Amino acid sequence: MASVIRPLLSQLNRSHIRHFDIQPLIETLSHEQAIHVYHEGNSFEGRSIKRIRFGHGPITILAWTQMHGNEATATASVFDLLDILLANEQGTEGFGSLFTIDIVPMLNPDGAERCIRHNAQAIDINRDAMAQQTLEGRILLRLVDELSPKVAFNLHDQSPYYQCGTNGNPSTIAFLAPAFDVDKSIDESRALAMTLISKMRQAIAPHIPECIARYDDTFSPRSFGDRIAGKGAATILIESGAARNDPNRQIARKMNVVGMLSALEFLAAKENGEVSEKECDQLKDSYWEIPENTSETLSSLVIRDLHFVGQHSYKASVSIKQTARYSNAFFIDAVGDLGVQAGLEEFDASELSFEPGKVHTLQAPTILTNDSYHEWLKQGVIQFQGEIHNMDNQSDYPVLLNQPIPADPRALILQQPAYFLMKKGSQIKAAVINGRLIRLED
């Protein structure tokens, strides 16, 4: 049986989610008998912060999302989870009598409105656990104190450029059982968090093998996860990351749900005496086997072994990245031996050489379609100059128009927009247009 919000869930398949996007789901859920919606307060700019409750059992679970306004993947996930819980699917029968699940689906609506990390005070809420100068942060701490959750899910997004260890794969999901002191002590609650994370990893691994990582556990007293862990909750950080060919992070969205459901199922089995202490200990120990979440060792695109021909010829790989997650601009990040640097997309250029491209001066109105743009690229044209009104770009690609011409065209320039050509002999075989790889047919 489908829940009442299922028809609305597809609307959350988007690159970013704002406050008004989730209001129809919250309103619909408020009419469900199994759901209670509570108003917990307002953001700095007056937007409502809601808590959604499912179930009435003795084990309290608290989850919150979008503490950082531009990290919206798990906001969709928690509504997916509620959909499944309401529909009594995938083994969730009886969860309502065992668990009380409280969800804050958007803690930072002001940041979400701007698609920024911080709130309207320009404060990073997740660095306000000690100072408590944000209304939103105070709401979260109050809920933790009032609800005393056994398990707390702290749901975030991370940079697309985290790699799972050094295996070349993106870290699509990264976990952490945060430390609650500088010694990184392990008490009963942190041990439970580690155990649940290992169980969640087991559930997720068949879907995204070798794309699950473990975040660094350096104690951060200003961070809410560490602070809440210190209050006795088994705190689990889930960072949603990138996956190949998945711009809206729908894979991470699904994996959040698979993981949280598996944690609930394990807790239910443990409560019913179906899990031995030996199994718990083995799962806790296997937490440390999860590969580390390696920062900034992934790129949007890596061009491998491109030849640069000239008086001093050389071969180098090229890393291309986005200026920011929601930006449409891509830049030359690094050139040379890139070591363990991997790409969400990779291209073998070992038989190709770098071509900076030519500039074409617009003498008359010019219409660019995908096909005509490809033809210009094949002719070696990478940039246009002239009157803006003479360029009618109807293609799917951006165009360099009236940009400065590099003084030395023999090499790429770091931090510059990612536009260049690659050739074999005299024929252009591929192009990078604002970080997008275009393969050109003969």
matplotlib code that plots the C-alpha trace (Angstrom):
import matplotlib.pyplot as plt

x = [0.0, 1.5, 1.6, -0.1, 3.2, 4.5, 3.1, 5.1, 8.5, 9.5, 9.4, 12.4, 14.6, 16.4, 19.8, 18.6, 15.7, 14.3, 11.8, 8.8, 9.6, 8.9, 5.8, 3.4, 4.8, 4.7, 1.1, 0.1, 1.8, 0.0, -3.3, -1.9, -3.1, 0.3, 2.1, 2.4, 3.9, 5.2, 6.3, 9.6, 10.3, 11.4, 14.7, 16.5, 14.3, 11.1, 10.8, 9.1, 11.2, 9.1, 9.5, 7.7, 7.1, 6.3, 5.6, 5.1, 7.6, 10.1, 13.3, 13.6, 15.4, 16.2, 17.3, 17.9, 18.9, 20.0, 21.8, 23.9, 21.5, 23.1, 23.2, 19.8, 20.2, 19.0, 16.1, 14.6, 15.8, 13.9, 10.6, 11.4, 11.9, 8.6, 6.9, 8.2, 7.4, 3.8, 3.4, 4.7, 7.1, 10.5, 10.2, 9.1, 5.9, 5.6, 8.2, 5.7, 5.2, 9.0, 10.3, 9.5, 11.1, 11.5, 12.7, 13.6, 13.6, 15.2, 17.0, 18.5, 15.7, 17.3, 20.5, 18.5, 16.7, 20.1, 21.7, 24.5, 26.1, 25.6, 22.4, 21.1, 23.5, 26.4, 27.1, 27.8, 25.2, 27.4, 30.1, 27.7, 27.3, 29.2, 28.4, 24.7, 24.1, 21.8, 18.1, 18.3, 21.2, 19.3, 16.3, 18.3, 20.0, 16.6, 15.2, 18.1, 17.6, 13.9, 13.8, 16.9, 17.3, 19.0, 20.2, 20.8, 21.2, 23.2, 22.6, 24.8, 26.3, 30.0, 32.1, 31.9, 35.7, 36.0, 37.4, 36.8, 40.3, 42.6, 40.6, 39.6, 35.9, 33.8, 32.8, 29.1, 28.3, 30.7, 30.0, 31.3, 30.7, 31.9, 34.2, 32.9, 36.3, 39.9, 40.9, 38.3, 36.9, 34.4, 31.5, 28.4, 26.7, 29.6, 30.1, 26.5, 27.0, 30.0, 28.0, 25.1, 27.4, 28.9, 25.4, 24.4, 27.5, 26.6, 23.2, 24.5, 27.6, 25.8, 24.4, 27.5, 30.5, 33.8, 32.0, 31.5, 34.0, 34.7, 35.1, 37.9, 37.0, 39.1, 37.1, 35.4, 33.8, 32.0, 30.3, 26.8, 27.6, 30.4, 28.3, 25.3, 27.4, 28.6, 25.0, 24.8, 23.1, 24.6, 25.3, 25.8, 27.0, 26.0, 27.6, 26.0, 28.5, 28.8, 28.3, 29.2, 26.4, 24.2, 24.0, 21.2, 22.7, 19.7, 22.0, 23.1, 19.5, 18.4, 21.4, 20.5, 17.2, 18.6, 21.1, 18.7, 16.2, 18.9, 19.8, 16.2, 15.9, 19.1, 17.9, 14.6, 16.4, 18.7, 15.7, 14.1, 17.2, 18.1, 21.5, 24.4, 27.0, 29.7, 28.0, 27.8, 31.5, 32.4, 30.4, 31.9, 35.4, 34.7, 33.9, 37.6, 37.9, 35.9, 38.2, 39.0, 37.2, 40.0, 39.6, 40.1, 41.6, 38.7, 38.0, 35.0, 37.2, 40.7, 42.4, 45.2, 48.6, 48.0, 51.0, 52.1, 54.2, 56.8, 60.4, 60.1, 57.6, 56.1, 53.3, 50.9, 47.5, 44.9, 42.5, 39.3, 37.0, 33.8, 34.3, 31.6, 29.1, 26.2, 28.3, 28.2, 31.9, 34.8, 38.5, 41.9, 42.8, 46.1, 48.5, 51.2, 51.6, 48.3, 49.2, 46.0, 43.8, 40.8, 37.9, 34.2, 34.9, 38.3, 39.6, 42.7, 44.5, 47.8, 47.5, 46.4, 48.2, 47.1, 45.7, 44.8, 42.4, 41.8, 39.7, 37.1, 36.0, 32.2, 31.6, 27.9, 25.1, 26.0, 23.7, 25.4, 23.6, 25.2, 26.2, 27.5, 29.5, 31.1, 32.1, 33.7, 35.6, 36.8, 38.1, 40.1, 37.9, 37.5, 36.6, 34.7, 35.2, 32.9, 29.6, 27.5, 24.4, 26.1, 26.2, 23.0, 24.0, 21.3, 23.6, 23.8, 27.3, 28.6, 30.7, 33.9, 33.2, 35.6, 37.8, 41.5, 43.8, 46.6, 50.0, 51.6, 49.3, 51.7, 50.4, 47.3, 46.9, 45.8, 42.6, 41.5, 38.2, 38.5, 38.4, 40.8, 41.1, 42.9, 44.1, 45.7, 48.0, 46.1, 42.6, 40.7, 39.5, 38.1, 37.3, 36.8, 34.2, 33.8, 34.9, 32.6, 34.3, 33.1, 34.3, 34.3, 33.6, 35.7]
y = [0.0, 3.4, 6.2, 9.5, 11.3, 8.9, 10.9, 14.0, 12.3, 12.6, 16.4, 16.1, 14.8, 18.1, 19.6, 21.6, 21.7, 24.9, 25.4, 25.8, 22.5, 20.4, 22.2, 20.1, 16.9, 18.2, 19.4, 16.1, 14.1, 16.3, 14.6, 11.1, 9.4, 7.7, 11.1, 14.1, 17.3, 19.8, 23.4, 23.7, 27.4, 29.7, 30.4, 33.8, 35.1, 33.6, 30.4, 27.5, 24.6, 21.4, 18.1, 15.1, 12.1, 8.5, 5.8, 5.7, 3.1, 3.2, 3.6, 7.2, 8.0, 11.6, 12.6, 16.1, 17.3, 20.4, 21.9, 23.2, 24.9, 23.7, 20.0, 18.7, 15.1, 13.6, 15.9, 13.9, 10.7, 11.3, 11.7, 8.5, 6.8, 8.1, 6.9, 3.4, 3.4, 4.5, 1.9, -0.9, -2.1, -3.7, -5.3, -2.3, -3.9, -3.1, -0.4, 2.2, 0.2, -0.2, 3.2, 6.8, 8.4, 12.2, 14.0, 17.6, 17.7, 21.1, 22.8, 25.7, 27.0, 30.4, 28.8, 26.6, 29.6, 31.0, 27.6, 28.3, 26.4, 29.1, 30.5, 34.1, 35.2, 34.0, 31.4, 27.8, 26.2, 23.1, 25.1, 26.7, 23.8, 25.7, 29.3, 28.6, 31.9, 30.5, 30.0, 26.8, 25.3, 26.0, 24.2, 21.2, 21.0, 21.5, 18.6, 16.4, 17.3, 16.8, 13.6, 11.9, 9.9, 6.5, 7.0, 10.4, 10.6, 13.7, 13.9, 16.0, 16.3, 16.4, 17.7, 15.7, 15.4, 12.9, 9.6, 6.2, 5.5, 5.5, 3.1, 5.8, 5.6, 8.5, 8.4, 8.2, 7.6, 8.4, 7.5, 8.6, 7.7, 11.1, 11.3, 13.0, 13.8, 14.5, 11.0, 9.5, 7.4, 4.6, 4.3, 2.2, 4.7, 5.3, 1.5, 1.2, 3.9, 2.0, -1.3, 0.3, 1.9, -1.5, -3.0, -0.1, -0.6, -4.2, -3.2, -0.5, -2.3, -4.5, -1.3, 0.8, -1.5, 0.3, 3.7, 3.7, 5.6, 6.5, 10.1, 11.4, 11.3, 14.1, 15.6, 18.9, 20.5, 23.2, 20.5, 19.2, 15.6, 15.5, 17.5, 15.2, 12.1, 13.5, 13.6, 9.8, 9.4, 6.9, 9.6, 8.6, 11.1, 10.2, 12.3, 12.0, 12.3, 12.1, 9.1, 8.8, 10.1, 11.1, 14.9, 15.1, 12.5, 10.2, 7.2, 8.7, 9.6, 5.9, 4.7, 6.9, 5.1, 1.6, 2.4, 3.8, 1.0, -1.6, 0.2, 0.1, -3.6, -4.4, -2.4, -4.3, -7.6, -6.6, -5.5, -8.9, -10.8, -12.0, -10.5, -11.9, -9.8, -11.5, -10.3, -6.7, -6.8, -8.1, -5.3, -2.7, -3.8, -3.9, -0.2, 0.5, -1.6, 1.0, 2.9, 6.5, 9.3, 10.9, 14.7, 16.4, 13.4, 13.3, 15.6, 16.1, 15.2, 13.8, 13.8, 11.2, 11.5, 14.4, 15.4, 19.0, 19.5, 22.3, 23.2, 21.5, 18.7, 16.9, 14.6, 15.4, 14.6, 17.4, 17.7, 19.7, 20.8, 22.8, 26.2, 25.2, 22.4, 24.4, 26.4, 26.0, 27.0, 24.6, 25.3, 23.8, 22.5, 20.7, 19.6, 16.9, 13.6, 13.4, 10.4, 9.0, 11.7, 10.1, 11.5, 11.1, 10.9, 10.0, 10.2, 8.5, 11.1, 9.2, 9.3, 12.9, 16.3, 19.6, 22.2, 25.6, 26.4, 29.4, 32.5, 33.3, 36.8, 37.2, 39.2, 38.4, 36.9, 33.3, 30.6, 27.8, 24.5, 21.3, 20.2, 23.5, 23.9, 20.5, 21.6, 24.8, 22.7, 20.3, 23.4, 24.2, 27.2, 27.4, 31.1, 33.8, 37.5, 40.3, 41.9, 39.9, 40.3, 38.4, 35.2, 33.2, 30.2, 27.5, 24.6, 22.8, 24.2, 27.5, 29.7, 31.6, 35.1, 38.0, 36.5, 37.4, 35.3, 33.5, 35.0, 31.5, 29.1, 26.1, 25.3, 25.3, 27.9, 26.9, 28.3, 29.4, 28.2, 24.7, 25.1, 23.4, 20.9, 17.6, 16.4, 13.5, 14.7, 17.6, 16.3, 17.5, 14.4, 15.8, 19.1, 20.2, 22.9, 24.4, 21.1, 19.0, 16.4, 16.3, 13.4, 14.5, 11.9, 11.8]
z = [0.0, -1.1, 1.4, 0.8, 0.1, -2.6, -5.5, -4.2, -3.8, -7.4, -7.0, -4.7, -7.5, -8.0, -7.4, -4.4, -2.1, -0.4, 2.4, 0.1, -1.7, 1.4, 2.6, 0.5, 2.0, 5.5, 5.0, 3.5, 6.4, 9.0, 8.0, 8.5, 11.7, 12.2, 12.0, 14.3, 13.1, 15.6, 15.2, 17.0, 16.2, 13.5, 11.8, 12.1, 9.2, 10.5, 8.4, 10.3, 11.5, 11.9, 13.6, 12.1, 14.4, 13.4, 16.0, 19.7, 20.9, 23.7, 21.5, 20.4, 17.1, 16.2, 12.6, 11.2, 7.8, 6.0, 9.0, 6.2, 3.8, 0.6, 1.7, 0.7, -0.4, 2.9, 3.1, 0.3, 2.0, 5.2, 3.3, 1.4, 4.8, 6.1, 2.9, 3.6, 7.3, 6.5, 3.9, 6.2, 3.5, 3.5, 6.9, 8.8, 10.1, 13.8, 13.9, 15.2, 18.4, 19.0, 17.9, 18.2, 15.2, 15.2, 12.1, 11.5, 7.7, 7.3, 10.2, 8.2, 5.9, 5.5, 4.2, 2.0, 0.5, -0.5, -1.3, 1.1, 4.0, 6.6, 8.1, 7.6, 10.4, 8.3, 11.0, 10.4, 12.6, 12.9, 14.6, 17.1, 19.5, 22.2, 21.6, 20.8, 19.0, 16.4, 16.9, 14.8, 16.8, 20.1, 18.7, 17.9, 21.3, 23.1, 21.1, 22.1, 25.8, 25.7, 23.6, 24.9, 21.7, 21.8, 18.2, 16.4, 12.7, 11.7, 7.9, 5.6, 2.1, 1.4, -1.5, -4.7, -4.5, -1.6, -2.7, -1.0, 0.3, -2.7, -4.9, -7.5, -6.6, -5.2, -1.6, -2.2, 1.4, 4.3, 7.9, 11.3, 14.9, 16.2, 19.2, 22.3, 23.8, 22.7, 23.7, 21.2, 24.0, 23.2, 25.6, 25.2, 23.0, 20.6, 20.4, 19.4, 16.7, 15.3, 15.4, 13.5, 11.0, 10.2, 9.8, 7.5, 5.4, 5.0, 3.7, 1.3, 0.0, -2.6, -4.2, -4.2, -3.8, -2.8, -2.5, 1.3, 3.4, 7.0, 8.1, 10.3, 14.0, 15.3, 18.2, 17.3, 20.4, 18.3, 16.2, 17.1, 16.3, 18.9, 21.4, 21.0, 21.3, 24.6, 25.8, 25.4, 22.0, 19.6, 17.0, 13.4, 10.8, 7.2, 4.5, 1.1, -1.7, -5.4, -7.7, -11.4, -13.7, -10.8, -10.8, -8.2, -5.9, -6.1, -5.5, -2.1, -1.5, -1.8, 0.2, 3.2, 3.3, 2.9, 5.6, 8.1, 7.6, 8.2, 11.4, 12.6, 11.7, 13.6, 16.6, 16.5, 16.3, 19.2, 21.3, 20.7, 21.8, 18.3, 18.2, 20.2, 22.0, 19.9, 16.7, 18.1, 19.0, 15.5, 13.9, 16.2, 15.3, 11.6, 11.7, 11.5, 8.3, 6.4, 4.1, 5.0, 3.4, 1.4, 0.9, -2.5, -4.3, -6.8, -9.7, -12.0, -15.0, -15.3, -18.7, -18.6, -20.2, -22.6, -24.7, -24.8, -27.9, -28.4, -27.8, -24.4, -25.0, -22.0, -21.0, -18.2, -16.7, -16.2, -13.3, -13.8, -11.0, -10.3, -8.7, -6.2, -6.0, -7.5, -9.8, -13.6, -13.9, -14.2, -13.9, -14.5, -11.0, -11.5, -14.2, -14.0, -12.3, -10.4, -8.3, -6.7, -8.1, -9.8, -11.8, -11.7, -15.4, -16.9, -20.5, -21.9, -23.9, -24.3, -28.1, -28.2, -27.9, -26.4, -28.7, -27.2, -30.1, -32.3, -32.0, -34.7, -35.2, -35.8, -38.9, -39.2, -37.1, -36.2, -34.8, -32.8, -32.6, -31.1, -34.6, -35.8, -32.5, -33.1, -36.6, -35.2, -32.7, -35.4, -37.2, -34.1, -33.0, -29.2, -28.8, -30.6, -30.6, -31.8, -31.1, -28.6, -30.6, -33.5, -31.4, -31.0, -28.9, -29.3, -28.3, -25.0, -24.4, -23.1, -25.4, -24.8, -26.1, -26.0, -23.4, -23.0, -25.1, -23.1, -23.7, -24.0, -25.8, -25.3, -21.8, -19.6, -16.9, -13.5, -12.1, -15.6, -17.2, -18.6, -22.3, -24.7, -27.6, -28.1, -31.4, -33.2, -35.9, -37.5, -36.6, -33.5, -31.7, -28.4, -26.6, -23.1, -23.0, -19.5, -18.0, -20.2, -22.3, -25.9, -28.1, -31.8, -34.5, -37.6]

ax = plt.figure().add_subplot(projection="3d")
ax.plot(x, y, z, "-o")
ax.set_aspect("equal")
plt.show()
